[in-house]
Amino acid sequence: MSEKIKLTMPVIVEGRYDKIKLQSVIDGIIITTDGFGIYKNRAKQALIRKYAETTGIIILTDSDGAGFQIRNSLKGCIGSGRAVNVYIPDIFGKERRKDKPSKEGKLGVEGIDPDVLREAFAKAGVSGCTEPRTAWIDRQRFAEDGLSGSDNSSELRRELCAKLGLPERMTSKALLEALNTLCTENEYTAALAAVKAGE
């Protein structure tokens, strides 16, 4: 089994089955657009924009018309942020879980062989990003700091997100990933102290 590609930039894919497939290829953050759902999800747009402005993002959508429409929408959403485009080849066929092929008859990310996905990342110049992410905060510290497991945890997370310029409605898991990627421990400690002090 090939070693996973370690990425510091999150990868944006369309759906959860794409995410499942990609988890066998990369070690990193994967964000789904939920298809065209991204158009109405302001919080997720804001999160993707924040990543694009800091770490940069990798866009990996299907090679059909809908995939390119979502890709172009994401490019518009991130403004001056950095995006790397990874393209899968046009391979015709049908995903196992589906009764019939897609409208254009092309396989989506979920139906692409892992080796073909690795090659797509390599062609985009992404395969060299093997620098491991160093996680400085984990679930235990999250709980110790009152960000999970307490009566006011969700309110504290919301205020912390606002202080750090992150979307307010992030899940605790998404916030944990974002903190490890987007800010330093010192920035986090100062922001949390300010929130707890009511500043």
N, CA, C and O of each residue as an XYZ file, in Angstrom:
796
protein
N       0.839     -1.196      0.000
C       0.000      0.000      0.000
C       0.881      1.256      0.000
O       1.810      1.380      0.798
N       0.565      2.189     -0.920
C       1.361      3.406     -1.034
C       1.163      4.306      0.173
O       0.092      4.331      0.781
N       2.219      5.048      0.512
C       2.141      5.975      1.630
C       1.252      7.147      1.257
O       1.250      7.599      0.113
N       0.502      7.632      2.227
C      -0.392      8.762      1.956
C       0.406     10.045      1.741
O       1.474     10.240      2.321
N      -0.135     10.905      0.902
C       0.476     12.217      0.665
C       0.082     13.113      1.841
O      -1.105     13.332      2.086
N       1.070     13.625      2.561
C       0.783     14.510      3.696
C       0.651     15.942      3.177
O       1.553     16.468      2.526
N      -0.476     16.551      3.476
C      -0.741     17.894      2.960
C      -1.000     18.897      4.078
O      -1.677     18.594      5.061
N      -0.456     20.081      3.911
C      -0.739     21.165      4.853
C      -1.885     22.025      4.333
O      -2.471     22.800      5.090
N      -2.210     21.896      3.049
C      -3.319     22.645      2.455
C      -4.561     21.753      2.427
O      -4.465     20.593      2.027
N      -5.719     22.260      2.839
C      -6.928     21.442      2.765
C      -7.348     21.203      1.313
O      -7.106     22.033      0.437
N      -7.978     20.060      1.082
C      -8.470     19.727     -0.256
C      -9.986     19.887     -0.261
O     -10.674     19.391      0.631
N     -10.495     20.577     -1.264
C     -11.933     20.801     -1.392
C     -12.486     19.829     -2.422
O     -12.058     19.834     -3.577
N     -13.438     18.992     -2.009
C     -14.087     18.041     -2.919
C     -15.599     18.273     -2.863
O     -16.090     19.037     -2.032
N     -16.332     17.600     -3.762
C     -17.772     17.849     -3.840
C     -18.582     17.150     -2.751
O     -19.369     17.797     -2.060
N     -18.404     15.849     -2.589
C     -19.285     15.121     -1.681
C     -18.576     14.184     -0.726
O     -17.355     14.035     -0.767
N     -19.367     13.551      0.140
C     -18.777     12.701      1.185
C     -18.130     11.439      0.631
O     -17.173     10.936      1.220
N     -18.632     10.907     -0.503
C     -18.009      9.723     -1.085
C     -16.657     10.071     -1.704
O     -15.738      9.253     -1.714
N     -16.550     11.301     -2.221
C     -15.253     11.791     -2.711
C     -14.278     11.880     -1.543
O     -13.111     11.507     -1.655
N     -14.785     12.384     -0.420
C     -13.949     12.532      0.780
C     -13.457     11.175      1.261
O     -12.287     11.022      1.614
N     -14.351     10.189      1.275
C     -13.975      8.839      1.710
C     -12.872      8.279      0.817
O     -11.899      7.710      1.311
N     -13.021      8.440     -0.500
C     -12.010      7.938     -1.438
C     -10.675      8.645     -1.197
O      -9.623      8.007     -1.162
N     -10.730      9.962     -1.032
C      -9.512     10.757     -0.879
C      -8.765     10.438      0.417
O      -7.544     10.573      0.483
N      -9.501     10.017      1.441
C      -8.859      9.678      2.720
C      -7.889      8.497      2.582
O      -7.028      8.296      3.438
N      -8.034      7.719      1.503
C      -7.110      6.609      1.280
C      -5.846      7.073      0.550
O      -4.887      6.315      0.406
N      -5.858      8.317      0.097
C      -4.747      8.845     -0.701
C      -3.957      9.922      0.029
O      -2.732      9.979     -0.083
N      -4.658     10.785      0.784
C      -3.967     11.892      1.450
C      -4.141     11.854      2.965
O      -5.074     11.245      3.490
N      -3.220     12.520      3.648
C      -3.301     12.737      5.086
C      -3.400     14.248      5.245
O      -2.402     14.962      5.141
N      -4.606     14.723      5.496
C      -4.813     16.163      5.603
C      -6.283     16.473      5.760
O      -7.110     15.571      5.893
N      -6.602     17.748      5.744
C      -7.983     18.203      5.911
C      -8.710     18.111      4.569
O      -8.185     18.531      3.537
N      -9.925     17.557      4.596
C     -10.754     17.473      3.396
C     -12.080     18.158      3.705
O     -12.743     17.823      4.686
N     -12.460     19.110      2.875
C     -13.714     19.851      3.056
C     -14.623     19.552      1.873
O     -14.188     19.613      0.722
N     -15.892     19.229      2.152
C     -16.837     18.964      1.068
C     -17.679     20.214      0.781
O     -18.005     20.980      1.688
N     -18.021     20.402     -0.497
C     -18.893     21.520     -0.877
C     -20.357     21.121     -0.779
O     -21.246     21.966     -0.880
N     -20.608     19.815     -0.580
C     -21.978     19.288     -0.619
C     -22.625     19.656     -1.944
O     -23.750     20.153     -1.995
N     -21.885     19.398     -3.013
C     -22.370     19.724     -4.359
C     -22.575     21.223     -4.486
O     -21.712     22.017     -4.111
N     -23.741     21.602     -5.023
C     -24.046     23.023     -5.181
C     -24.449     23.675     -3.863
O     -24.715     24.876     -3.818
N     -24.493     22.887     -2.790
C     -24.849     23.410     -1.473
C     -23.916     24.529     -1.020
O     -24.289     25.359     -0.191
N     -22.707     24.547     -1.566
C     -21.720     25.566     -1.200
C     -22.212     26.962     -1.536
O     -21.813     27.933     -0.895
N     -23.086     27.071     -2.550
C     -23.574     28.390     -2.979
C     -24.330     29.112     -1.866
O     -24.283     30.339     -1.773
N     -25.029     28.348     -1.023
C     -25.837     28.955      0.033
C     -25.164     28.914      1.400
O     -25.624     29.564      2.339
N     -24.070     28.150      1.516
C     -23.433     27.972      2.819
C     -22.355     29.039      3.049
O     -21.182     28.840      2.734
N     -22.783     30.169      3.605
C     -21.863     31.305      3.806
C     -20.736     30.952      4.785
O     -19.597     31.386      4.610
N     -21.061     30.164      5.813
C     -20.045     29.807      6.816
C     -18.940     28.976      6.181
O     -17.759     29.201      6.445
N     -19.322     28.012      5.339
C     -18.308     27.169      4.696
C     -17.497     27.976      3.678
O     -16.293     27.768      3.531
N     -18.165     28.896      2.980
C     -17.443     29.783      2.055
C     -16.395     30.597      2.811
O     -15.263     30.755      2.355
N     -16.794     31.111      3.977
C     -15.875     31.923      4.785
C     -14.689     31.090      5.263
O     -13.559     31.577      5.290
N     -14.944     29.836      5.639
C     -13.865     28.958      6.092
C     -12.892     28.674      4.949
O     -11.676     28.741      5.132
N     -13.425     28.359      3.779
C     -12.577     28.083      2.609
C     -11.755     29.321      2.248
O     -10.578     29.211      1.904
N     -12.382     30.504      2.327
C     -11.680     31.759      2.027
C     -10.535     31.974      3.016
O      -9.446     32.402      2.633
N     -10.794     31.670      4.296
C      -9.770     31.841      5.337
C      -8.580     30.917      5.067
O      -7.426     31.334      5.167
N      -8.871     29.664      4.724
C      -7.789     28.731      4.379
C      -7.019     29.222      3.156
O      -5.789     29.169      3.129
N      -7.749     29.703      2.141
C      -7.103     30.165      0.905
C      -6.151     31.324      1.176
O      -5.100     31.437      0.546
N      -6.529     32.183      2.117
C      -5.704     33.355      2.441
C      -4.498     33.003      3.301
O      -3.519     33.749      3.326
N      -4.557     31.876      4.006
C      -3.465     31.517      4.909
C      -2.614     30.372      4.355
O      -1.465     30.584      3.969
N      -3.169     29.176      4.318
C      -2.399     28.012      3.854
C      -2.497     27.797      2.356
O      -1.636     27.156      1.754
N      -3.568     28.346      1.748
C      -3.889     28.008      0.361
C      -4.779     26.769      0.372
O      -4.804     26.035      1.360
N      -5.502     26.531     -0.710
C      -6.376     25.360     -0.807
C      -6.082     24.586     -2.088
O      -5.474     25.108     -3.023
N      -6.527     23.333     -2.111
C      -6.430     22.505     -3.304
C      -7.863     22.176     -3.720
O      -8.652     21.685     -2.913
N      -8.191     22.445     -4.972
C      -9.545     22.170     -5.461
C      -9.519     20.908     -6.317
O      -8.786     20.824     -7.302
N     -10.332     19.926     -5.924
C     -10.415     18.654     -6.646
C     -11.892     18.300     -6.852
O     -12.508     17.649     -6.008
N     -12.447     18.739     -7.985
C     -13.852     18.436     -8.276
C     -13.921     17.441     -9.436
O     -12.912     17.135    -10.071
N     -15.129     16.944     -9.696
C     -15.323     16.013    -10.809
C     -14.998     16.711    -12.131
O     -14.940     17.939    -12.200
N     -14.787     15.908    -13.180
C     -14.402     16.484    -14.471
C     -15.599     16.761    -15.383
O     -15.433     17.001    -16.579
N     -16.808     16.726    -14.810
C     -17.991     17.038    -15.617
C     -18.336     18.524    -15.502
O     -17.652     19.278    -14.810
N     -19.402     18.931    -16.185
C     -19.798     20.336    -16.194
C     -20.082     20.884    -14.812
O     -19.679     21.998    -14.479
N     -20.787     20.086    -14.000
C     -21.116     20.527    -12.642
C     -19.847     20.735    -11.820
O     -19.744     21.694    -11.055
N     -18.885     19.832    -11.984
C     -17.624     19.946    -11.255
C     -16.882     21.231    -11.593
O     -16.336     21.896    -10.713
N     -16.869     21.576    -12.895
C     -16.178     22.803    -13.310
C     -16.940     24.046    -12.851
O     -16.336     25.077    -12.558
N     -18.260     23.943    -12.790
C     -19.069     25.058    -12.298
C     -18.750     25.336    -10.828
O     -18.598     26.489    -10.424
N     -18.649     24.269    -10.036
C     -18.316     24.407     -8.612
C     -16.893     24.939     -8.457
O     -16.634     25.808     -7.624
N     -15.972     24.410     -9.267
C     -14.567     24.856     -9.225
C     -14.475     26.360     -9.485
O     -13.791     27.081     -8.759
N     -15.176     26.832    -10.534
C     -15.137     28.254    -10.875
C     -15.780     29.115     -9.801
O     -15.337     30.234     -9.539
N     -16.826     28.586     -9.185
C     -17.481     29.315     -8.094
C     -16.530     29.472     -6.911
O     -16.477     30.531     -6.286
N     -15.776     28.408     -6.607
C     -14.808     28.459     -5.506
C     -13.716     29.484     -5.792
O     -13.293     30.216     -4.897
N     -13.263     29.533     -7.040
C     -12.231     30.505     -7.410
C     -12.725     31.924     -7.163
O     -11.977     32.779     -6.690
N     -14.006     32.167     -7.493
C     -14.576     33.485     -7.266
C     -14.749     33.782     -5.791
O     -14.604     34.924     -5.354
N     -15.057     32.750     -5.028
C     -15.313     32.884     -3.585
C     -14.054     33.264     -2.801
O     -14.140     33.990     -1.810
N     -12.891     32.781     -3.235
C     -11.678     32.986     -2.428
C     -10.956     34.293     -2.736
O      -9.989     34.635     -2.057
N     -11.409     35.023     -3.744
C     -10.798     36.313     -4.049
C      -9.321     36.186     -4.361
O      -8.936     35.479     -5.292
N      -8.485     36.876     -3.580
C      -7.040     36.873     -3.841
C      -6.325     35.712     -3.149
O      -5.099     35.616     -3.203
N      -7.094     34.826     -2.496
C      -6.492     33.667     -1.836
C      -5.862     32.716     -2.847
O      -6.118     32.807     -4.048
N      -5.033     31.804     -2.343
C      -4.299     30.886     -3.217
C      -5.040     29.567     -3.391
O      -5.491     28.963     -2.417
N      -5.161     29.125     -4.642
C      -5.788     27.837     -4.931
C      -4.945     27.062     -5.931
O      -4.471     27.619     -6.921
N      -4.763     25.777     -5.665
C      -4.080     24.878     -6.600
C      -5.154     23.956     -7.172
O      -5.909     23.331     -6.427
N      -5.213     23.878     -8.488
C      -6.209     23.024     -9.130
C      -5.635     21.652     -9.444
O      -4.601     21.535    -10.102
N      -6.314     20.616     -8.966
C      -5.967     19.237     -9.306
C      -7.114     18.705    -10.165
O      -8.277     18.752     -9.764
N      -6.770     18.200    -11.348
C      -7.798     17.718    -12.271
C      -7.707     16.202    -12.439
O      -6.622     15.643    -12.601
N      -8.869     15.551    -12.397
C      -8.883     14.118    -12.687
C      -9.155     13.954    -14.180
O      -9.852     14.778    -14.773
N      -8.610     12.891    -14.801
C      -8.838     12.684    -16.231
C     -10.281     12.257    -16.517
O     -10.991     11.781    -15.631
N     -10.693     12.436    -17.765
C     -12.012     11.966    -18.191
C     -11.962     10.453    -18.335
O     -11.376      9.923    -19.279
N     -12.580      9.772    -17.392
C     -12.669      8.313    -17.464
C     -14.155      7.968    -17.442
O     -14.882      8.339    -16.520
N     -14.584      7.258    -18.467
C     -16.008      6.948    -18.562
C     -16.326      5.651    -17.825
O     -15.558      4.689    -17.864
N     -17.473      5.648    -17.154
C     -17.871      4.482    -16.385
C     -18.927      4.853    -15.367
O     -19.533      5.923    -15.442
N     -19.144      3.961    -14.413
C     -20.168      4.144    -13.396
C     -19.618      3.757    -12.026
O     -18.961      2.727    -11.879
N     -19.893      4.592    -11.026
C     -19.487      4.252     -9.668
C     -20.276      3.044     -9.170
O     -21.441      2.874     -9.527
N     -19.653      2.212     -8.355
C     -20.284      0.973     -7.876
C     -21.612      1.199     -7.166
O     -22.552      0.422     -7.336
N     -21.689      2.260     -6.371
C     -22.894      2.466     -5.557
C     -24.066      3.018     -6.377
O     -25.193      3.066     -5.883
N     -23.812      3.434     -7.617
C     -24.863      4.040     -8.430
C     -25.496      3.036     -9.386
O     -24.852      2.092     -9.842
N     -26.776      3.265     -9.676
C     -27.504      2.386    -10.589
C     -27.134      2.645    -12.043
O     -27.112      1.730    -12.866
N     -26.844      3.908    -12.344
C     -26.496      4.266    -13.720
C     -25.402      5.327    -13.721
O     -25.173      5.983    -12.705
N     -24.723      5.500    -14.856
C     -23.652      6.499    -14.932
C     -24.188      7.915    -14.738
O     -25.398      8.140    -14.780
N     -23.294      8.853    -14.529
C     -23.689     10.255    -14.395
C     -24.202     10.758    -15.739
O     -24.118     10.058    -16.748
N     -24.724     11.955    -15.741
C     -25.301     12.553    -16.950
C     -24.316     12.521    -18.123
O     -24.699     12.219    -19.253
N     -23.040     12.837    -17.847
C     -22.026     12.860    -18.903
C     -21.297     11.525    -19.036
O     -20.453     11.359    -19.916
N     -21.628     10.573    -18.158
C     -21.022      9.242    -18.236
C     -19.607      9.147    -17.690
O     -18.946      8.121    -17.853
N     -19.129     10.222    -17.037
C     -17.754     10.237    -16.521
C     -17.719      9.850    -15.051
O     -18.650     10.133    -14.296
N     -16.630      9.197    -14.656
C     -16.433      8.874    -13.244
C     -16.101     10.144    -12.480
O     -15.365     11.005    -12.962
N     -16.669     10.247    -11.255
C     -16.318     11.357    -10.390
C     -15.115     10.968     -9.547
O     -14.570      9.875     -9.707
N     -14.701     11.846     -8.659
C     -13.536     11.589     -7.804
C     -13.682     10.250     -7.080
O     -12.716      9.496     -6.968
N     -14.888      9.952     -6.590
C     -15.088      8.716     -5.818
C     -14.831      7.455     -6.625
O     -14.522      6.410     -6.052
N     -14.953      7.535     -7.959
C     -14.774      6.352     -8.801
C     -13.381      6.199     -9.382
O     -13.097      5.225    -10.079
N     -12.511      7.160     -9.097
C     -11.160      7.143     -9.667
C     -10.225      6.279     -8.831
O     -10.269      6.314     -7.601
N      -9.388      5.510     -9.499
C      -8.410      4.651     -8.832
C      -7.435      5.518     -8.011
O      -7.003      6.570     -8.482
N      -7.088      5.083     -6.794
C      -6.173      5.863     -5.948
C      -4.853      6.234     -6.639
O      -4.339      7.334     -6.438
N      -4.307      5.324     -7.448
C      -3.050      5.634     -8.143
C      -3.229      6.751     -9.168
O      -2.325      7.558     -9.382
N      -4.407      6.791     -9.801
C      -4.703      7.859    -10.764
C      -4.846      9.186    -10.014
O      -4.434     10.234    -10.513
N      -5.428      9.136     -8.822
C      -5.539     10.349     -8.004
C      -4.153     10.856     -7.599
O      -3.881     12.055     -7.652
N      -3.276      9.921     -7.193
C      -1.905     10.323     -6.829
C      -1.208     10.994     -8.012
O      -0.496     11.986     -7.857
N      -1.433     10.432     -9.186
C      -0.819     10.987    -10.394
C      -1.366     12.389    -10.676
O      -0.627     13.274    -11.107
N      -2.667     12.583    -10.430
C      -3.285     13.896    -10.638
C      -2.671     14.937     -9.700
O      -2.414     16.070    -10.105
N      -2.438     14.543     -8.439
C      -1.789     15.449     -7.484
C      -0.362     15.759     -7.942
O       0.090     16.901     -7.868
N       0.336     14.730     -8.414
C       1.719     14.906     -8.875
C       1.777     15.872    -10.057
O       2.655     16.733    -10.116
N       0.843     15.728    -10.998
C       0.814     16.612    -12.180
C       0.576     18.059    -11.781
O       1.046     18.980    -12.449
N      -0.154     18.256    -10.693
C      -0.435     19.610    -10.217
C       0.698     20.141     -9.337
O       0.631     21.263     -8.834
N       1.741     19.320     -9.158
C       2.885     19.730     -8.355
C       2.643     19.655     -6.865
O       3.340     20.304     -6.085
N       1.656     18.864     -6.461
C       1.276     18.793     -5.052
C       1.959     17.647     -4.315
O       2.017     17.662     -3.086
N       2.469     16.667     -5.025
C       3.014     15.475     -4.373
C       4.207     15.760     -3.462
O       4.529     14.956     -2.587
N       4.861     16.901     -3.668
C       6.030     17.225     -2.856
C       5.699     17.813     -1.496
O       6.599     18.011     -0.679
N       4.424     18.098     -1.231
C       4.030     18.709      0.048
C       3.966     17.652      1.129
O       2.883     17.295      1.593
N       5.110     17.154      1.529
C       5.129     16.052      2.491
C       5.443     16.509      3.914
O       5.698     15.690      4.797
N       5.423     17.814      4.123
C       5.700     18.350      5.460
C       4.532     18.006      6.393
O       3.406     18.438      6.147
N       4.781     17.242      7.449
C       3.674     16.834      8.318
C       3.115     18.003      9.123
O       3.851     18.899      9.535
N       1.818     17.979      9.338
C       1.194     18.998     10.179
C       1.487     18.666     11.631
O       1.334     17.523     12.061
N       1.905     19.664     12.377
C       2.144     19.426     13.797
C       0.954     19.955     14.573
O       0.720     21.162     14.630
N       0.210     19.046     15.167
C      -0.975     19.426     15.928
C      -0.559     19.848     17.327
O       0.010     19.049     18.072
N      -0.835     21.089     17.689
C      -0.465     21.581     19.018
C      -1.661     21.576     19.975
O      -1.495     21.784     21.177
N      -2.859     21.341     19.448
C      -4.030     21.251     20.319
C      -4.821     19.998     19.970
O      -4.990     19.669     18.796
N      -5.302     19.304     20.989
C      -6.080     18.087     20.752
C      -7.406     18.177     21.510
O      -7.690     19.187     22.155
N      -8.210     17.125     21.432
C      -9.539     17.132     22.048
C      -9.474     17.292     23.570
O     -10.339     17.922     24.178
N      -8.431     16.708     24.172
C      -8.309     16.792     25.622
C      -8.125     18.248     26.062
O      -8.774     18.710     27.001
N      -7.232     18.963     25.372
C      -7.021     20.368     25.732
C      -8.265     21.199     25.408
O      -8.597     22.147     26.120
N      -8.927     20.834     24.344
C     -10.178     21.491     23.957
C     -11.160     21.447     25.123
O     -11.786     22.448     25.473
N     -11.276     20.251     25.718
C     -12.190     20.060     26.853
C     -11.689     20.820     28.082
O     -12.471     21.459     28.784
N     -10.391     20.747     28.334
C      -9.799     21.433     29.497
C     -10.007     22.947     29.409
O     -10.179     23.622     30.424
N      -9.987     23.465     28.179
C     -10.160     24.907     27.971
C     -11.632     25.311     27.920
O     -11.954     26.485     27.742
N     -12.535     24.317     28.080
C     -13.961     24.622     28.118
C     -14.643     24.715     26.762
O     -15.792     25.147     26.666
N     -13.931     24.309     25.716
C     -14.488     24.419     24.370
C     -15.330     23.213     23.971
O     -15.965     23.216     22.916
N     -15.333     22.192     24.808
C     -16.232     21.045     24.586
C     -16.567     20.439     25.946
O     -15.770     20.495     26.883
N     -17.756     19.863     26.032
C     -18.163     19.172     27.246
C     -18.733     20.025     28.360
O     -19.147     19.496     29.392
N     -18.762     21.343     28.170
C     -19.326     22.229     29.202
C     -20.643     22.818     28.724
O     -20.966     22.779     27.536
N     -21.406     23.373     29.683
C     -22.703     23.948     29.339
C     -22.598     25.092     28.335
O     -23.455     25.244     27.465
N     -21.543     25.893     28.462
C     -21.419     27.057     27.578
C     -20.356     26.860     26.486
O     -19.870     27.834     25.910
N     -19.996     25.599     26.203
C     -18.943     25.319     25.214
C     -19.249     25.890     23.844
O     -18.381     26.492     23.212
N     -20.486     25.704     23.377
C     -20.810     26.170     22.025
C     -20.729     27.691     21.924
O     -20.292     28.233     20.909
N     -21.158     28.376     22.994
C     -21.084     29.840     23.008
C     -19.626     30.298     23.047
O     -19.256     31.263     22.378
N     -18.806     29.606     23.829
C     -17.377     29.927     23.918
C     -16.690     29.715     22.569
O     -15.871     30.531     22.146
N     -17.034     28.610     21.898
C     -16.462     28.345     20.566
C     -16.874     29.448     19.586
O     -16.062     29.925     18.793
N     -18.140     29.840     19.656
C     -18.639     30.873     18.747
C     -17.879     32.192     18.961
O     -17.485     32.846     17.996
N     -17.680     32.570     20.208
C     -16.971     33.815     20.519
C     -15.497     33.732     20.117
O     -14.916     34.706     19.640
N     -14.901     32.548     20.319
C     -13.502     32.362     19.930
C     -13.356     32.470     18.415
O     -12.423     33.100     17.916
N     -14.278     31.856     17.696
C     -14.254     31.929     16.226
C     -14.322     33.378     15.758
O     -13.580     33.792     14.868
N     -15.228     34.145     16.374
C     -15.377     35.560     16.010
C     -14.080     36.322     16.278
O     -13.659     37.154     15.474
N     -13.456     36.029     17.413
C     -12.205     36.705     17.791
C     -11.076     36.384     16.812
O     -10.240     37.238     16.517
N     -11.058     35.131     16.305
C      -9.993     34.701     15.396
C     -10.336     34.922     13.921
O      -9.535     34.608     13.041
N     -11.522     35.459     13.655
C     -11.922     35.700     12.267
C     -12.324     34.442     11.528
O     -12.179     34.354     10.309
N     -12.835     33.460     12.276
C     -13.295     32.205     11.676
C     -14.820     32.189     11.663
O     -15.447     32.910     12.440
N     -15.437     31.369     10.783
C     -16.900     31.285     10.766
C     -17.430     30.843     12.132
O     -16.903     29.909     12.736
N     -18.467     31.514     12.608
C     -18.961     31.267     13.959
C     -19.594     29.892     14.163
O     -19.558     29.361     15.274
N     -20.165     29.314     13.129
C     -20.920     28.072     13.295
C     -20.106     26.810     12.996
O     -20.669     25.800     12.575
N     -18.824     26.857     13.204
C     -17.986     25.686     12.946
C     -18.253     24.596     13.972
O     -18.506     24.891     15.140
N     -18.199     23.333     13.543
C     -18.308     22.226     14.494
C     -17.017     22.193     15.304
O     -16.013     22.784     14.905
N     -17.043     21.505     16.433
C     -15.839     21.445     17.268
C     -14.695     20.760     16.512
O     -13.537     21.149     16.660
N     -15.019     19.726     15.689
C     -13.979     19.036     14.931
C     -13.349     19.970     13.895
O     -12.128     20.010     13.744
N     -14.194     20.718     13.184
C     -13.684     21.647     12.171
C     -12.845     22.744     12.818
O     -11.828     23.163     12.266
N     -13.279     23.208     13.995
C     -12.529     24.251     14.700
C     -11.169     23.725     15.143
O     -10.163     24.428     15.046
N     -11.140     22.495     15.625
C      -9.886     21.873     16.059
C      -8.893     21.818     14.892
O      -7.719     22.153     15.049
N      -9.380     21.390     13.724
C      -8.532     21.331     12.521
C      -8.050     22.722     12.133
O      -6.882     22.916     11.795
N      -8.964     23.688     12.185
C      -8.623     25.056     11.788
C      -7.580     25.665     12.723
O      -6.646     26.328     12.271
N      -7.741     25.438     14.028
C      -6.782     25.988     14.989
C      -5.383     25.440     14.734
O      -4.407     26.190     14.756
N      -5.284     24.134     14.492
C      -3.980     23.510     14.252
C      -3.340     23.979     12.953
O      -2.121     23.915     12.795
N      -4.163     24.449     12.029
C      -3.653     24.838     10.718
C      -3.491     26.335     10.556
O      -2.543     26.797      9.921
N      -4.418     27.097     11.132
C      -4.488     28.522     10.819
C      -3.903     29.468     11.857
O      -3.655     30.635     11.551
N      -3.677     28.989     13.081
C      -3.117     29.922     14.063
C      -2.115     29.228     14.978
O      -2.068     28.002     15.071
N      -1.329     30.043     15.639
C      -0.311     29.506     16.542
C      -0.932     29.302     17.919
O      -2.027     29.789     18.199
N      -0.227     28.584     18.761
C      -0.703     28.350     20.120
C      -0.817     29.664     20.887
O      -1.747     29.858     21.670
N       0.134     30.558     20.657
C       0.106     31.856     21.343
C      -1.102     32.688     20.937
O      -1.734     33.331     21.775
N      -1.418     32.671     19.640
C      -2.580     33.421     19.146
C      -3.865     32.864     19.762
O      -4.758     33.612     20.159
N      -3.934     31.540     19.831
C      -5.097     30.873     20.408
C      -5.243     31.235     21.887
O      -6.326     31.608     22.338
N      -4.138     31.122     22.640
C      -4.163     31.392     24.082
C      -4.611     32.827     24.360
O      -5.418     33.065     25.259
N      -4.082     33.789     23.582
C      -4.429     35.194     23.774
C      -5.908     35.431     23.439
O      -6.604     36.145     24.161
N      -6.380     34.829     22.343
C      -7.777     35.019     21.915
C      -8.732     34.410     22.940
O      -9.752     35.008     23.280
N      -8.392     33.210     23.430
C      -9.262     32.540     24.409
C      -9.300     33.334     25.718
O     -10.357     33.467     26.335
N      -8.159     33.852     26.135
C      -8.107     34.640     27.374
C      -8.959     35.904     27.225
O      -9.665     36.291     28.155
N      -8.893     36.542     26.059
C      -9.666     37.750     25.808
C     -11.168     37.444     25.833
O     -11.956     38.213     26.384
N     -11.553     36.322     25.234
C     -12.970     35.926     25.199
C     -13.466     35.651     26.623
O     -14.549     36.094     27.006
N     -12.670     34.923     27.395
C     -13.073     34.577     28.772
C     -13.122     35.823     29.681
O     -13.857     35.865     30.668
N     -12.321     36.826     29.315
C     -12.310     38.061     30.110
C     -13.430     39.015     29.656
O     -13.619     40.092     30.221
N     -14.170     38.583     28.610
C     -15.291     39.395     28.113
C     -14.871     40.567     27.268
O     -15.616     41.536     27.125
N     -13.671     40.488     26.699
C     -13.183     41.613     25.870
C     -13.715     41.514     24.443
O     -13.412     42.367     23.610
